[in-house]
Amino acid sequence: MVSPGAVATEPPSSITEPDIAENVRKLYEIAIPAESFARMVAFAIGQPEEVDVNEILFRPSRQEI
């Protein structure tokens, strides 16, 4: 399971509720580039058969859990 935090994608621009949109926009100011997320996924699936990657929590270091 991959649990991503703020990754620079389109969600902030797709939210129409003003209060929620503002909170999400603030969170995404610290978002990690999508390319960084893609590298992490490639790393996980590129592991040898004897390695089991079960869970990844991926977020900007400044993002609170």
N, C-alpha and C positions, 0 to 999 in steps of 0.2 A: 504494500500500500504506500502510495506517495501522498503526503499531505503538504501541498505547497502553501506558502505564505503569499505575500504580495509579489507577484511577478508581473512585469510590465506587459500587459495585454489589454484588451478592449473593455473589460467590465466597468471601469469608472465611467466611460462614455455611454454605456448602455442602460444605466439606471435612471429612471425617470422621476422617482420620488425625491424631491429636493433635499430633505434632511438626510436621507440615507446616502444620496449621491455626494453630498458635501463630506460626510464622514469617510466614505470610501475614497474620495479624491485625496483627502489628507493622508490616509494610509498609503496610498499608491505613490506619494511623493518620495518614499524610500524604496520603491519597488526594485527588484533585481531584474536585469535584462532577461528577456525570454531565452536568449542564447545560453545564458548560464544555467538556466533550468534544463535546457535541452542537453547540455554537456553532462549534467548530473544523471539524467535518465539514461543517456548512452553509457555512462560508467556502470550504472546498476545492471543494465541488460547485457553488458559486455563481460560480465564476470564468468569465470569458468564454471562448468557444470557442478562441480563440488562446492561451490560457494552459493549460499542462499541469502539473498537480500530480502528481508521480510518487511521492513518498514523504514521510510525515510521522511523526516520532518525537514522541509526545505523552506527557509525564510531568510529575509534580510537580518543581519545580526542586530540591527537597531529595532526590529519589530518585536514587540512584547508578545509572549505566548498567550 
